[in-house]
Amino acid sequence: MAHKPLVQKKVPTKLPHDKEGLFPERARVVIKFRDEIEVPYEDGIEKQADKFQLGPFKDLAKRYAGIKLLRTFRRHTPEKLRKLTERASQLDPTYRPVNFATYFYIEIDEIDKLEELAKELRSWPTIESAYVDRAGPDPYVNPADDDRSASQGYLDPSPDGIDAEYAWGFAGGDGTGQSIIDLERGWTLSHEDLASHGATCLHGTPSDSSRAHGTAVLGELCAADNTVGCVGIAPNIDTLNVVSFNGSARVDAIISAIDNLSFGDVLLLEAQVFPNATSYPNLLGPIEAYDADFDAIRLATALGIIVVEVGGNGTYNGPTLPTSPPAMNMDTYVNPSGLHILNRDPANPDFRDSGAIIVTAATSIAPHTRLAYAPHGRRIDCYAWGENIETCSSNPSGSTTDYTSSFSGTSGASPIIAGAALLVQGIAEAAALGFRFNPRQMRAILSNVTTGTRPATTETTKIGVMPNLRAIIDGHIIGLSPDVYIRDFVGDSGEPHSGPISASPDIILLPTSVANPQASFGAGSGTENSSTLGSTAEIGHDNFIYTRVLNQGGSAATNVEARVYWSEVATLVTPDLWHVIGSATIPNVLTGDVLTVSPAIVWPAAQIPAEGHYCFVGLIGNGRDPIPDPADFLDWDNFTRFIRENNNVTWRNFNVENNDPAPDPNTPKGFVQLRFLVPGAPDKARMMGLELISRLPKESKVILEMSLAADRLLSEWLPNAKIDKERGVILLPLKSTGRQILFNSILLPAKSRYRMRLLVHIPEKLRKHTYSVALRQIWEKMEVGRVTWNLVPNPTQDSKESV
């Protein structure tokens, strides 16, 4: 078929969408010949196309003026590239080697015909892929109306930040021993907060116009901990270097970075592209959308290098306007060949996984939501701050003292994730595991929903999580932090449970001090699992309380505080009932669940309340496993979560009572009285239930006694109650054995206090044995409090007054 002659017209020199000439890189078509095609790796190979049977390049030259076929990799020989792929194949069995020496660029004069050219080349049998490579601007936005951030909040604990400050307390947690290379266009490496790292540009010629961007990225990563400016996430990193793709192929820069990194090091890719300008005009996305970049990134991860990749920022509207929506939906994106290469759906055959960690941007304020221009979809692994980022800065002249509080975009989010990777790797290598995580392990760690900060519940798009370094360090992934706990019951392992919450064996009350509490109650004492070591106080002199703690964490816990409170006996012991007794410090609690006993906490005689029975509350913790704040328990949601999930708090309301009672004018003859409170929640009226658990002889009798005021509240559930008008109480006979629901769902007013007592009669002939009675308060099918009484035989000698 004959072709029309070229129409002579002015040849454009810039991209149609870049009239201002912002991007120094010229748009070109990237082609990859099939691996089996043997072709010399040299420029101008189109002149030998017939010899090597590459395709009809002579015909192309007639229709596309100035056509040139150029090597993509200009600093790396085919032999060097082949050795890298061979090593990658040895390290990663899933890696499919790529013949990088089949990648070429094609340049033509009329760049507005690049898409047309790429489409034609994709139909050639010798060519595996062809696409237009259009580099995007530096991937960040900096609108003039951004407010300055008050501080580097991305360093703070979750949910605000990644809690880098916590990681700094561990060996390796400040970046010691780790290396990173940043790929982008330019930096000011002599900045006052970066110069101490001695960074070198290993590839390319840095762009002066991009100094502010690169300097801000490095400031987030590793600004020095000195007397000026800010502090980076990994301030003590061992090796920091950079590679520039200004005036160079990105893939060539990536290979240079790979050549200077080792297994477990980090490569940050601060670049974005226009991945399909035909179907998605001016939409920016990750560089791995291009085949050559994907293959280079996959080579890096196969070699064990952690790759963190910018997700891209919305739609580019020119340098005078901020980046704006719409954002890339990676689940629906298709490349020029019509493939859904970024949709991680397991059922999608088009998906290809580079092994990189792709990052998107979210608000700086928690709960975090995706910024409108930020990409989303299953392929996104993590999000981080994309606004109000305080970090270093510079200008085209190379200022070394500039700072900014408004760095933003996925460019600002990605260094936060790269920094998290450096700290996790450093801790794992230096102190905890003695080895380095590989790229897929690191990606799984940082994107784990159980240890990451989820976005706001209102965020409907898929953006992954922001890593929570405290949860990663303390949890099962590294498990380095101490995890001290005090048991809720014998058999409590320190994990969330559904067992009793108020039968702790680890709060021991005695009328006299013990010379060696560790020998008496600690590991090897023979009393480790005893829950009857002491629960009776004597009136008239000081009493002594000992607490026992264990440590299931990855390191010893030093200076553990043990604090004890008392409360009236109640089925729900909320903090408004607590009265502090005192605290003691345990110097060292070894890891490995070694039961360790505190020094005595003195309960002064003058502070011991009047005769009666009382509940104890114990709190423990240290700097790395903090002691709970009692104020947190005033929030009902926190309270219900703490009693099950926080192993730093326990209750002991295990009360001892004689089963052969002394005469009491207000108690029926032969009955033991067990007084208690039924409280309401501290914040608002809530529906509650109450259950009796009785382990008494069948011949026993049990009666619940309450005031007439309580009767008005509970009357519809107590149809069998008897009224004693003279005393103003009602009496409800109960079963003496098994379980019995006293009321299932009663609205108890906030901070209400209903005083009640159980009256228990055990036949005299059976009083030589020990029995138990318990009441548990229930909210939404969950036990939130319990009182347990042990009814013991009356001792032969009882000359001491006790409570």
Phi, psi and omega in degrees: 000130180284146180252145177294145177294152179298138174273125181287125177208169180295128182277123178292145181250355180228163178296147178303328182269006184226059184297338181275354179070038184292323189267127179285338182281134179279136176293136183215163172269130174260130174237151172232117173290155177299148187303328184282350179286124179266119184215136176297139181269086182208157178292154176075019183294344178298337179288341179247022185302319181294319181300318183261007177054051182274338183134174186282065180292332178297321178294320177299319183298334178287333185255341181235105185294142174074021184296134178222142176248114188239149176297135174288316182263111187255347180246002184228127183283157175305325179295318178297316180295321179296319179295323178296317180292327177295317179294321178298321180295326178289323183279328186231103182297340181273355183283131175260113184301143180244138174274092183295341181283007174256005177269130177223157169261149169238126176247142174225165181289315184269089187290348176285356176257010183297317180297318178299317180296314181299318180299318179294317182296329180296341180273351181285137180292339181276348187251127181280321179206153177208132181203161177272126178265109176242107178291142177267176176289169173306129193281069173208163174237153182213063183297150187294340185266009176295136175278148174290136177284141181291333182198178178277072185294342179290347175275348189281169179298159173297146010271000183288310184225204183263357180064046175299328181299325178291318181298328181299341180281000182244149176304130181084349185281004176247013180096356180305132178086359186251159182227146178215147170237133178257127177255120172192206187264318186200163182205169164244093187288345179268011178306145185301336180263002182233339189302327183297342180280346177062038183294147179235143172275113187271349183203140173081178179244112184303146178269129178296325183291345181254010182302318182299318183296306182296322180295322178295319179299311181294326177299316176300316184293310194206031173308138187293150175274085183229203185265004181233155169065226186244184179234131179283167179296320179239072189293338183251031180302144182286312186226122174238124174221171183222157170228136182254137173256015175294118181071018183218160174289135178302318183295327176295320178293321179298316179297321177298321177295315179303319183294345182244014179237156179243174179306127177091350174288171186242137174240121179257124182256099181262069181209153177218161184222169171265093194286340178200081186293339179289310182273333183229076185306124174065011178279130182264147181207185183288151184293338181289356172295338176270141188297315182297317178296317178303312182296323178292319178294318180296325175298316180300312182291328176295331177276003176091012181271130177285120181248124175249126191236131175298138180278341181102156188238087166058221183245129182276126180242019180104158187291344182273354181238148176291154173301142187220167175299164004279159177263160179288128168262105186292340178287332183254350181297139172235142180278177182301340177271003178083020184255142178272071190285345183252005179269111186278010177304126181303336181274358183270112181287345182278341188296139175229135188251115179282341185089356180282160173263112181265135191241141172240177189244142180225174179296156178279340182267132176275148356291137190281140175233153181296137173288146193303327183271353189279142182290162180208168181134174183298332183287343178289129180264318186217156168238163173203181181306134174237021180201161174056036184270121179269123185197185178287164175207179179201191176219173183302340179274353177089037177303140182253007184232012182276149175220162178218152173244015184228025172294148192201189177078184177293340172297324179279329181287321187295320176298331178295317179288320177298320177297319177299320179297319179298318183288318177299315180297318181297316180293316181299319183283319189281321193229329192262300191251339178077012176214175181252146176284146175275172186302319182288326175295315181296318179298318179296322180293310186288336182258008183291123184291339181279341179241004180251164177272115180288155175289175180303149179296340179278351180281111186267347179270163183270114180227012178071209181229164170261126184302141174248100187298327178299314180294323179293316182290316184283331187280196187285347182292310176247316176063040185268328184289151171296150176224085181278147178211157178236132192285143174276336180199163176297125184105351176294126183261005182091358178262160174306141188213173177244013181277190179301150181244003187220033179232044185296133174274002191253011168242112189243117181255125182227150179283343179228156180284161181247134184296317182227083185298328179296317179291328183280324189233351186270197181302131180086000183280339187087354180249014187305323185250022177274134177252013183236031185283340179166128178211015184242127177261148177253130180283143173108349177205170179298146172242171189225134181240132176242139176245149177242136181228159176231168182222111179258012183275190185266359178208161180296149178254122180256151176051056178278123178273133173243121184237137184234138176239160170240156179213158169300153176297124183210151176284347177219106186260084179273159189301337179289354175260353187279144173229123185290137174263312180163186181215164177218157180248129175262117187299322186206128175241109184294150174285165181096021177057048174271112184296120187236137188252139179281161165298167183293138168260119185277130173256098187300146182304320184292342183260354179286126185289179182296169184304137180157188178248149188221155177258150176247145173237129180243133175238139178225160176163169174217192185299326183266345175225078196300146174292136181297148175272120181306333179297332179295333183283347178287339172279122188299319179298318177296318181300309182295329178286319182297319187294339179256320193257340182262114183272011176265009180222144175210165178236147168225106172236051181265094191262143182252130182222142175292138179272359175244091194286155171277157180301140178216122184298337181262006182236133178306147183301133178084000181259146170264136177259134180237102185273148178197166175250146168245100184269158168272170177295155184284344188257318182199168179298134180220151178284127183231158173233162180221130182234137175263134174239108188244127176238072183240163173300150183301328183282356182287167177232142179226132180229133172266126180244134178213166181285164177297332177298319177293325179300320179297329178282324191249003192304320184291342176263356184237061185291340182264009183290147175250140184258128172254091186294328182297319180264352179070036180228164171242152183235129182238112177294139181234166175291149182266348181225154175080200182254147179210126175281117179281315167210145190263324184204092181243136177280107178265125180299155178301134177060020177288156180222108178254113180276129181221171172209149171264136174251120187238129176241124176246130179308139187305322183293344183255008186277009179272000183243167179259137180228171180221150175224139180221148172237135177233137179265139188235137174227122180050050175068010180244134176289125179245357178185157182205147170237133178234133175244136168261125177260110188247159177300145178293124180296154181292330177235126180219078183261001184254135175277130186225162172234000000 
